[in-house]
Amino acid sequence: MAGMRLLAFEYACAGGEGGGPFLDQGLLMLSHLLRHLSGLGLERITTMRSDSLGAVPLFADKIVTVKDGLLKTFAKELREHDAVWIIAPECGGRLLELTRMAESLGVAVVGSSSAAVEVCGDKLLTCKALEGVVPTPRTRPFNGVFDEFPCVVKPADGAGCSSTFYIEDEARAVRFEAPPGEFVVQPYVEGAPMSAAIVSNRDEAALLGVSRQLIKTGPLLEFLGVEGPVEYAHKDKLTLMMNIIRKIIPGLNGYWGVDFIDGPAGPVLMEINPRPTSSYPLYGDAVPFQLIFPNINASPTI
């Protein structure tokens, strides 16, 4: 660890295209991550920022301002580092592209592999992998036809309730037209929207806790953030779900999350986020970094 040069990368803060809606959450996650990484004894911590980010303090040994294109700068910095921690949305294949870039250059990814990102970043692939194994709503490509109400139409690769539509009944359905792109449709699942935070490596995993998702309901759902941690009555079922997911989708590593609905019988999986989620600031002080970096000799909390 003492000799590791780590690039801590957050897509929106670095000026990534389409990252604007995620900037506030991204900056909060990056700020907390940099603070916690500073106590690990790394040789160098580098981060990237856009010119337009403003006078925001980022506690890193090296701060690179992106001036020559995001991907070009990212690739250049990868070549100067041993490892990279990527925070980026799955939408548009952004997280997958960045992860593949790091892997192709032989840079260690502190997080999920591209194979895991590819599955978890696509709701159809996630459903195909886990349907019948863990509780999850039936998910199919949206072709403009509805066969049950109420239901939800969302991007196949969306994040943070972006372009997520609640279709209450047939009257709403006949007026609905999905935006361009690949969408899926799922039956609406009654219950409280929750999010689980997980830290794992190839051999071990820890369920850090559960937070409550704050979602504004209406014809267009809006993600407002998370609050918690909260006590969760079905923690044993959630832990079992976590272990099943890891077995079926190998390569889920680092800090990742599971969004689920707390139903009467327990958790119903909605999606897997194969990267740090907006809940990270809730748990940062309790993250067992020795699971993320197995060669750290440290106490359970850093």
N, C-alpha and C positions, 0 to 999 in steps of 0.2 A: 504493500500500500504506500509506503513512504516514497517510492519512486514512480507512482502512477500520475500521469498527466491526464486529467479528465476534462472533457468538453461537456458542459451542462447547457443543453440547447432547448429553448422554448420557442415554438414556431411563430406565435403571434408577436412576441417581443422582438423577434428577429426580422419582423416585417413580412412574414409569409403572406402570399396572396390569399385573400379570403379569410384571413385570420382575425380581422377586426372584431367580429362578435365575441371572440374568445379572449380578447386582450386583457380585460380586467382580471378574469380568472387566471389566465396564463401568467400575468405579472405577479399575482399573489402566490401562485405555486412556485414560480422560479425564485422569488425572494426567499421563501421559506426553505426551499431546497438548498440554495447557496449557503444559507446560514447554517444548516445542519451539516453540509459537506465540509464546511470550514473546520469542523472539529475532528475530522477523520485522519488528519496528518498526511493528506495528499501532497505530492510535490508541487502540482499546479492545478488550479481550477480556472477554466476559461469559460466565458459565456459570450453570446452574440446579441446585439441589439440593433434596431433600426434607427436611422437619423431622426425619425419623427417621434421616438419614444418620449422625448423630453428629459428633464433633469430628474431622473429617477435613480436613486442610489442602488447599485447592484454590487454586492460584496463578493468579488471574485479577484483572483490575482491578475487576470488579463481580461479586458473587455474589448471585443472586436465590434466596431461599427460597420454594418453591412453597407457597402457602397458599390460593389461590383457584381451584384446579383446574388440572391440568397443561396442557390444551390452551388454556385461556383465558390462562394466564400465558405460554405459548409464543407465542401470537399477539401478545400485548402486546409481548413482547421483540422479536419479528420486526420489528414496526413501528419499533423504535428502532435497528435495525441494518441494515447494508448487505449482510451475507452471513451464512450459517449453515452450520456443519459439523455434520451429524447422525450420531450413532451410535445405532442402534436396531435391534431384531430385525425380521425380515420377518414373523414369525408374527402372525397376526391382522390383517395389513395395517397394522401400526403404522408401519413405515418409509415405506410408500407414502402414508399419510395425512399424516404430518409433512412429507414432501417436497412434496406437493401444496399444503399450506397455505402453505409458503414461496413456491412458484412463483406462487400466486394473489395473493400480496401484493407480488409484484415483487422479492422478496429473492433475491439470488444464492445458489445452493446450491453449496457447496464439496464436490462429490461427484456422484453419478449423478442423472440426470433421473428424473422420475416414470415416464416411458415405459420406461426401462431397469429401474427398480425393479419395475415391474409384471410384466415378463417374468421377471426373475431371481428374484423373490420367489415364483414359482409353478413348482414342479418340472415340471409338465406343460407349461407354456408354454415353459420352458427347453428341454425335450426336443424339443418340436415345432419350435422355432427351429433347433436344432443337430443333430438326428438325421440321420445320413448325411453330416454335414459334419465333425464331430470324433468321436472314439471316445467313446461314452456308452452306458450300459446302457439296454435297453428299459424304458420307464416307462409305466405305464398306471394309470388310476384303480382303486383297490382296491374290489371289490364283494363281498368275502367268498370269492371263488373263487381257488384257487391252481392254477397250471398248471406250475410247476417249483419244484424245491428244490435247494439252500437259496435263500432269498430274504429280502428285507428289506421291511418295511412301515413307512412313515414319513409324517408329515404333509406335505401338498402344499406348505405354507408354513413348515415347521419350521426351527429353527436349533439348532446345538449338540447334535445327537443327541437332542433332546427327543422323547419318545414314539416312539423308533425301535426296532422289534422285529425280532429275528433269528429267522426261521422255518426250523428245520433240516430238518424232514421232515414227512411227512403226519401222524404221531402228534402232533406239536406243533401242526400246522395245525388239527386238529379241535378242539383245546382253546382256540384263539385267538379272541378277540373284540376288535376294535379299539375304542378309546375313541371318543366322539362327535367328529365333524369330518370333514373331507375328507382322505383318505389316498391314497397311491400305493403301488404294489408294484414292486419291481425285483429282478432276479436278483442274488444275492450275488456280488460281484466279488472274486476272490482277489487279494491283493497288500497292499502297505503303504499305509495312509491318509496322504495328504500334503496340504499346503496351500501355495499359491503366493501371494505378496504382490505386488501390481501397483499402480503409480502411473501415471496418464495424464491427458491433457487431450484436446481434440478432435483434435489433430494428432499427438501423440507419446505413447509409452508406454515404461515401463521395468519389467522384471521384477526386483524387489528381491531375491528369493531364495525358497527353499523351506524349509519347516519340516515336522517330523514330527508328525502328530496322535496324541495319546495317547487311545486309546479302549478302555474296559473292555468286553470282549466278554461275551456271555451272552444269555439270552432278551431282555433289554432292554439296548441299548447305552448306554454312558455316556461322555460327552465329559469328559476330565480336563484338557485343555489342549494346549499345543503345546511343542515343544522344537526348538531350532535356532539359526541356520540350519544346514542340512546340505548337503553336496555332492549334486548330482543328476545322474545320468549322462545323462538324456534332456532336458537343458535346451533343446537346439535344438528338439525336438518340442514342448516346453511353450511356448516362445516363439512358435512357429508357431500353436499352439492359441490363445494369447492374442490374436494379431493377427486370427485368423479370428473369434473371439468379438466383438472390437471392431467388426469390419466388419459382422457380422450383427446385433448389438445396439448400435446407436449410442446415445450418451448415458452409457456407462459411463465415469465420470470420477472424479478424486480418488484416494483410496486404496481399493482393493477387492481381493477375493480369489477364488481358484478352489480348490475342494476336489477332489482327484482321487485315484485309486488308481494306485499305481506298479505297472503290470502288466508282463509279460515283454516286450511290444512297445512299452512307453512309457506315457504318462499316459492314464488313462480318466477323463473328466470326470464328476463326481458332482453338483456344484452350483456356482453362482456366487453369491458374496456381494457385493451391490452397495453395500458400505459398509465402513468400517474393521472389521477382524476382530481376534480375540484375539491374532494374531501381531504387531500393531502395536508393542508394547513391544520386540520383538526387533529391529526395524529403525528405530525412531524417529530415532536419531542419524544414520542414513544416508538418510533420506527426501529425495529431491530436490524440495524444496518449490517450486522454480521451475517444475516441471511442473504442480503443483497450482495455483499462482498464477503464471501465465506472465509477469507483469510484474515479478516480483522479479528484481533484478539481484544474483545471489548465486552462490557457488560451488556445485558439484554436491551437496555435503552441507552442511546447516545445523545 
